[in-house]
Amino acid sequence: MNWKRVCDTESILENDMQEFEVDGITVLIARNAEGFWAYPPNCPHMEAQLAFGTCDGKLITCLQHLWQWDMRTGAAVGLAEEPLKQYRTKIEDSGVFVNLQEELKYAIQDN
């Protein structure tokens, strides 16, 4: 596996999310009481930056069209029509590591 250290665990507050770049790949890291979750940085709908959205500890919300996803699974909730892809994560030596074996991208279609 291609595990890369993305940030320190203290870099992200609980119920918050932030973008990081590692090996030329931008990754969105979100944190809740259960742990850390990693996703591509953009909404699968129209590529809005998810970091400008909200994270309430259960759901990630894209502010552009209010699509939402379950933080733990990436499952679509409410208006969202597609799931949110996820990178595998692990915590080691106070660091958040993400498996970047494959860059996750969405096939965005012009509407």
Secondary structure by P-SEA (a helix, b strand, c coil): ccccccccccccccccccccccccbbbbbbbcccbbbbccccccccccccccbbbccccccccccccccccccccccccccbbbbbcbbbbcccbbbbbccbbbbbbcccc
